[in-house]
Structures are given as structure tokens and as C-alpha cells.
Amino acid sequence: MRAEEFSKNILGVDPQIRFAGIMEKSGHLYAGGMREGKEEYLRGRSPEISFAQTAYVVDLRKMFSSELGELKYVVYAHDKVKLFSIVVKDHILVFSAESTADIEDLTKKVLVKADLSLYPPANIVNNEKKEILRNLHESGMSEDIIAEQLDLDLNMVKMLIQQM
């Protein structure tokens, strides 16, 4: 399933969901969308900073997995909105919901939908980025540098190269 379609499916889980997106663990948002008619609270560079922070927090929490078990999700509850981050395979599903949303109920609904496969990786990365990756790879650039240039996980770059 393509990342854009995946995000739309998450919006369809519950009318209280305001935004849904899927991002790389580096904080790069592959795809996402806001429910029509909803006000965006974060503007300018704020969403980008929020995604980067989410990726960082999720990564930091992994250090406690041996003692606490696997991280399922992180929720920030603000006055205006609740922000959710759910680890889905090698990605992070991010979504926001109305402040009145029930965290446990909504998370259960979304986790069922999130079990849908996002793979193969070619379905996640848009065609423009895949073409750039192909050109960089054919020019002899290393996979590490390609990953850095395109803000992709190294394993994702390797999988995409294998699919070419």
C-alpha cells in the first residue's frame, strides 16, 4: 500500500483524527494529510520540528526495550490536540486527534489499521525520489551518502536499490 493511501486510511478510522502521516525514523514525512475543514495548529517550520522531535523520542525510548518491552506508541496530550506516534515496522505513524479523543480506544482502532503492510519499500518513496536515488546510485555514489542526501534510512536505500 502506498504511503499516501495508508495515511488516508488512517484518517478514515475515526472522525476525531485530524491529521495522519507516515514518516521515516529520521523524521522525514513521506506522506500525510489533514482532514478537510480542520485548522492547522502548527505552521511554518513547526511541523518539521515536531516530526524530528518525534523520531528522536521514539529512537531514545528504544534504549529501554530490554527492561520495558517493545515501544508501542507515544502520546502527547495538549489543550487543543493529542499527538500520537506509533511504530509501524521501520516507520512511524504520526497522527493527531481532537483533545477529547479517548487515547486507548483510538490507539486500538488505529493499530488494527496500521497492521496493513507498507511494503515493499518502493510503495513508500515517491517516484521523484526513486529516480534521484537511481541516478545517484548509477553515478557510483555510496549507499551511505545516498541515504544522507535523500534523508532516507540506509536499509531503505539498500532495499530500493535491490528492487531496481
ZAMARGU-4260 file (C-alpha; in steps of 0.2 Angstrom, whole numbers, plus 5000, padded with zeros to 4 digits):
<rodrens>
0) 5000/5000/5000 | 5007/5017/4996 | 5010/5029/5010 | 4998/5042/5004 | 4984/5029/5003
5) 4989/5022/5020 | 4988/5040/5028 | 4970/5042/5020 | 4965/5025/5028 | 4971/5031/5045
10) 4960/5047/5043 | 4945/5036/5040 | 4947/5026/5056 | 4939/5039/5067 | 4931/5057/5064
15) 4941/5063/5078 | 4958/5061/5069 | 4963/5077/5062 | 4980/5073/5053 | 4988/5056/5048
20) 5005/5053/5041 | 5019/5041/5039 | 5037/5045/5042 | 5054/5038/5041 | 5063/5036/5058
25) 5074/5050/5053 | 5059/5062/5055 | 5056/5064/5036 | 5037/5064/5032 | 5034/5053/5017
30) 5015/5057/5016 | 5002/5064/5026 | 4986/5074/5026 | 4975/5085/5036 | 4956/5081/5037
35) 4947/5094/5027 | 4939/5108/5037 | 4952/5107/5051 | 4963/5121/5057 | 4981/5118/5056
40) 4989/5122/5073 | 5007/5120/5068 | 5013/5131/5054 | 5029/5136/5045 | 5044/5125/5051
45) 5034/5119/5067 | 5028/5103/5059 | 5045/5099/5053 | 5052/5102/5070 | 5038/5091/5078
50) 5042/5077/5067 | 5060/5077/5070 | 5057/5078/5089 | 5045/5063/5087 | 5058/5052/5078
55) 5071/5057/5091 | 5060/5052/5106 | 5055/5036/5098 | 5073/5032/5095 | 5078/5036/5113
60) 5064/5026/5120 | 5071/5010/5112 | 5085/5010/5124 | 5073/5004/5137 | 5066/4990/5127
65) 5076/4976/5136 | 5068/4982/5153 | 5051/4988/5147 | 5047/4978/5132 | 5044/4985/5114
70) 5038/5003/5112 | 5020/5003/5105 | 5016/5021/5105 | 5019/5039/5112 | 5005/5051/5115
75) 5007/5070/5119 | 4991/5077/5126 | 4989/5096/5124 | 4975/5108/5127 | 4970/5108/5109
80) 4975/5092/5102 | 4983/5075/5106 | 4998/5069/5095 | 5001/5051/5093 | 5017/5042/5087
85) 5015/5023/5083 | 5030/5012/5077 | 5025/5003/5062 | 5039/4991/5056 | 5053/5003/5050
90) 5042/5019/5051 | 5032/5030/5062 | 5014/5033/5060 | 5010/5050/5066 | 4993/5057/5069
95) 4983/5070/5078 | 4966/5069/5086 | 4954/5081/5095 | 4959/5084/5113 | 4943/5075/5118
100) 4948/5058/5110 | 4950/5043/5121 | 4968/5038/5119 | 4966/5019/5122 | 4951/5017/5111
105) 4958/5027/5097 | 4975/5019/5098 | 4967/5001/5097 | 4957/5006/5081 | 4972/5014/5073
110) 4984/4999/5077 | 4972/4987/5069 | 4973/4998/5053 | 4991/5000/5055 | 4994/4982/5053
115) 4991/4984/5034 | 5008/4982/5025 | 5018/4997/5019 | 5030/4986/5010 | 5038/4984/4998
120) 5048/5000/5001 | 5045/5006/4983 | 5027/5010/4988 | 5033/5022/5001 | 5046/5033/4992
125) 5039/5044/4979 | 5044/5042/4960 | 5054/5058/4960 | 5065/5052/4975 | 5067/5035/4967
130) 5073/5042/4951 | 5086/5053/4961 | 5091/5038/4970 | 5093/5028/4954 | 5104/5042/4946
135) 5115/5044/4962 | 5117/5025/4963 | 5122/5024/4944 | 5134/5038/4946 | 5144/5027/4959
140) 5139/5036/4974 | 5140/5026/4990 | 5123/5020/4998 | 5128/5029/5014 | 5129/5046/5005
145) 5113/5042/4995 | 5104/5039/5011 | 5110/5055/5019 | 5107/5066/5003 | 5089/5059/5002
150) 5085/5059/5020 | 5082/5040/5020 | 5086/5026/5031 | 5102/5016/5024 | 5092/5000/5024
155) 5078/5008/5014 | 5091/5014/5001 | 5098/4996/5000 | 5081/4988/4998 | 5076/5001/4984
160) 5092/4998/4975 | 5089/4979/4976 | 5072/4982/4968 | 5079/4992/4953
</rodrens>
